[in-house]
Amino acid sequence: MAELRKLSWIAAAFLVITCAVHSATATEPPADLCSLLPAAEVSKTLGHAYDSPEKSVAPRPYPNTASGTDCNYHTKDNQGSDLLFRAYVDPSPSAAADLFARLKKFFGTPTPVAGLGDEAYFDVAHGLHVRKGKVRFYIRLDVNTLTPANEKQLKDLASRVAGQL
């Protein structure tokens, strides 16, 4: 009887550990990547009313890599700047890290950004590139000069996206 009880406890512990490990793994990104950045959040963060994003397919960076999703946000009143949110889901975190590193050299000298995803940087054209798990994304505000306020807004939007991954 004691042996049966011991086996029951071992089986229960195994089940709890298995469930805990499964729930600790990152969630899969949504099928609609634009849903990671709702127009209402863009409007609130940027201070202008934005329409729902226009969705299109983002090009593959290299042959045999995943295509992505472009989400283009336009202001309702044409007073603010348009925003591009581009996202890719790679087969694994290591594949995303490899592509992120390979692509970084095409955007000039990056300016690292701490505290966003697994890795993040601003490129020379003021686009914000972020990698989190197996997702890589890019956010660019259509402005000639990126101000510190705009930079903070992009970081806030990226933080919101990364927090869902």
Contacts in CASP RR format, 6 or more apart in sequence:
PFRMAT RR
TARGET T0000
AUTHOR 0000-0000-0000
METHOD contacts of the structure
MODEL  1
MAELRKLSWIAAAFLVITCAVHSATATEPPADLCSLLPAAEVSKTLGHAY
DSPEKSVAPRPYPNTASGTDCNYHTKDNQGSDLLFRAYVDPSPSAAADLF
ARLKKFFGTPTPVAGLGDEAYFDVAHGLHVRKGKVRFYIRLDVNTLTPAN
EKQLKDLASRVAGQL
26 133 0 8 1.000
26 134 0 8 1.000
26 165 0 8 1.000
27 165 0 8 1.000
29 36 0 8 1.000
29 87 0 8 1.000
29 89 0 8 1.000
29 135 0 8 1.000
29 164 0 8 1.000
29 165 0 8 1.000
30 36 0 8 1.000
32 55 0 8 1.000
32 69 0 8 1.000
33 68 0 8 1.000
33 69 0 8 1.000
33 71 0 8 1.000
33 87 0 8 1.000
33 89 0 8 1.000
33 137 0 8 1.000
34 53 0 8 1.000
34 55 0 8 1.000
34 69 0 8 1.000
34 71 0 8 1.000
34 85 0 8 1.000
36 85 0 8 1.000
36 87 0 8 1.000
36 137 0 8 1.000
36 161 0 8 1.000
36 164 0 8 1.000
36 165 0 8 1.000
37 53 0 8 1.000
37 71 0 8 1.000
37 85 0 8 1.000
37 139 0 8 1.000
37 157 0 8 1.000
37 160 0 8 1.000
37 161 0 8 1.000
39 50 0 8 1.000
39 51 0 8 1.000
39 52 0 8 1.000
39 53 0 8 1.000
39 73 0 8 1.000
41 157 0 8 1.000
41 160 0 8 1.000
42 50 0 8 1.000
42 73 0 8 1.000
42 83 0 8 1.000
42 157 0 8 1.000
43 49 0 8 1.000
43 50 0 8 1.000
45 153 0 8 1.000
45 156 0 8 1.000
45 157 0 8 1.000
45 160 0 8 1.000
46 80 0 8 1.000
46 81 0 8 1.000
46 83 0 8 1.000
46 141 0 8 1.000
46 153 0 8 1.000
48 75 0 8 1.000
48 76 0 8 1.000
48 77 0 8 1.000
48 79 0 8 1.000
48 80 0 8 1.000
49 75 0 8 1.000
49 76 0 8 1.000
49 77 0 8 1.000
50 73 0 8 1.000
50 74 0 8 1.000
50 75 0 8 1.000
50 76 0 8 1.000
50 83 0 8 1.000
51 73 0 8 1.000
51 74 0 8 1.000
51 75 0 8 1.000
51 76 0 8 1.000
53 71 0 8 1.000
53 72 0 8 1.000
53 73 0 8 1.000
53 85 0 8 1.000
54 71 0 8 1.000
54 72 0 8 1.000
54 74 0 8 1.000
55 69 0 8 1.000
55 70 0 8 1.000
55 71 0 8 1.000
55 72 0 8 1.000
56 69 0 8 1.000
56 70 0 8 1.000
56 72 0 8 1.000
57 67 0 8 1.000
57 68 0 8 1.000
57 69 0 8 1.000
57 70 0 8 1.000
58 67 0 8 1.000
58 68 0 8 1.000
58 69 0 8 1.000
58 70 0 8 1.000
58 86 0 8 1.000
58 87 0 8 1.000
58 88 0 8 1.000
59 67 0 8 1.000
59 68 0 8 1.000
60 66 0 8 1.000
60 67 0 8 1.000
60 68 0 8 1.000
61 88 0 8 1.000
61 99 0 8 1.000
61 102 0 8 1.000
61 103 0 8 1.000
62 99 0 8 1.000
62 102 0 8 1.000
65 88 0 8 1.000
65 90 0 8 1.000
65 99 0 8 1.000
66 88 0 8 1.000
66 89 0 8 1.000
66 90 0 8 1.000
66 91 0 8 1.000
67 88 0 8 1.000
68 86 0 8 1.000
68 87 0 8 1.000
68 88 0 8 1.000
68 89 0 8 1.000
69 86 0 8 1.000
69 87 0 8 1.000
69 88 0 8 1.000
70 84 0 8 1.000
70 85 0 8 1.000
70 86 0 8 1.000
71 84 0 8 1.000
71 85 0 8 1.000
71 86 0 8 1.000
71 87 0 8 1.000
72 82 0 8 1.000
72 83 0 8 1.000
72 84 0 8 1.000
73 82 0 8 1.000
73 83 0 8 1.000
73 84 0 8 1.000
73 85 0 8 1.000
74 82 0 8 1.000
75 81 0 8 1.000
75 82 0 8 1.000
81 141 0 8 1.000
81 142 0 8 1.000
81 143 0 8 1.000
82 141 0 8 1.000
82 142 0 8 1.000
83 139 0 8 1.000
83 140 0 8 1.000
83 141 0 8 1.000
83 142 0 8 1.000
83 157 0 8 1.000
84 138 0 8 1.000
84 139 0 8 1.000
84 140 0 8 1.000
84 142 0 8 1.000
85 137 0 8 1.000
85 138 0 8 1.000
85 139 0 8 1.000
85 157 0 8 1.000
85 161 0 8 1.000
86 137 0 8 1.000
86 138 0 8 1.000
86 139 0 8 1.000
87 135 0 8 1.000
87 136 0 8 1.000
87 137 0 8 1.000
87 138 0 8 1.000
87 161 0 8 1.000
88 96 0 8 1.000
88 99 0 8 1.000
88 135 0 8 1.000
88 136 0 8 1.000
88 137 0 8 1.000
89 134 0 8 1.000
89 135 0 8 1.000
90 96 0 8 1.000
90 99 0 8 1.000
90 134 0 8 1.000
90 135 0 8 1.000
90 136 0 8 1.000
91 134 0 8 1.000
92 134 0 8 1.000
93 118 0 8 1.000
93 133 0 8 1.000
93 134 0 8 1.000
95 134 0 8 1.000
96 131 0 8 1.000
96 133 0 8 1.000
96 134 0 8 1.000
96 135 0 8 1.000
96 136 0 8 1.000
97 118 0 8 1.000
97 119 0 8 1.000
97 131 0 8 1.000
99 136 0 8 1.000
100 119 0 8 1.000
100 129 0 8 1.000
100 131 0 8 1.000
100 136 0 8 1.000
103 129 0 8 1.000
104 110 0 8 1.000
104 121 0 8 1.000
104 129 0 8 1.000
107 123 0 8 1.000
107 124 0 8 1.000
107 125 0 8 1.000
107 127 0 8 1.000
107 129 0 8 1.000
108 123 0 8 1.000
108 124 0 8 1.000
109 124 0 8 1.000
110 121 0 8 1.000
110 122 0 8 1.000
110 123 0 8 1.000
110 129 0 8 1.000
111 121 0 8 1.000
111 122 0 8 1.000
112 120 0 8 1.000
112 121 0 8 1.000
113 120 0 8 1.000
113 121 0 8 1.000
113 122 0 8 1.000
113 128 0 8 1.000
113 130 0 8 1.000
113 155 0 8 1.000
114 120 0 8 1.000
116 128 0 8 1.000
116 130 0 8 1.000
116 155 0 8 1.000
116 158 0 8 1.000
116 159 0 8 1.000
116 162 0 8 1.000
117 130 0 8 1.000
117 131 0 8 1.000
117 132 0 8 1.000
117 133 0 8 1.000
117 162 0 8 1.000
117 163 0 8 1.000
117 165 0 8 1.000
118 131 0 8 1.000
118 132 0 8 1.000
118 133 0 8 1.000
119 130 0 8 1.000
119 131 0 8 1.000
120 128 0 8 1.000
120 129 0 8 1.000
120 130 0 8 1.000
120 131 0 8 1.000
120 158 0 8 1.000
121 128 0 8 1.000
121 129 0 8 1.000
122 128 0 8 1.000
122 129 0 8 1.000
122 146 0 8 1.000
122 151 0 8 1.000
123 129 0 8 1.000
125 140 0 8 1.000
126 140 0 8 1.000
126 141 0 8 1.000
126 143 0 8 1.000
126 146 0 8 1.000
126 150 0 8 1.000
126 151 0 8 1.000
127 138 0 8 1.000
127 139 0 8 1.000
127 140 0 8 1.000
127 141 0 8 1.000
127 154 0 8 1.000
128 138 0 8 1.000
128 139 0 8 1.000
128 140 0 8 1.000
128 154 0 8 1.000
128 155 0 8 1.000
128 158 0 8 1.000
129 136 0 8 1.000
129 137 0 8 1.000
129 138 0 8 1.000
130 136 0 8 1.000
130 137 0 8 1.000
130 138 0 8 1.000
130 139 0 8 1.000
130 158 0 8 1.000
130 161 0 8 1.000
130 162 0 8 1.000
132 162 0 8 1.000
132 163 0 8 1.000
132 165 0 8 1.000
133 165 0 8 1.000
135 165 0 8 1.000
137 158 0 8 1.000
137 161 0 8 1.000
139 154 0 8 1.000
139 157 0 8 1.000
139 158 0 8 1.000
139 161 0 8 1.000
141 150 0 8 1.000
141 153 0 8 1.000
141 154 0 8 1.000
143 150 0 8 1.000
146 154 0 8 1.000
END
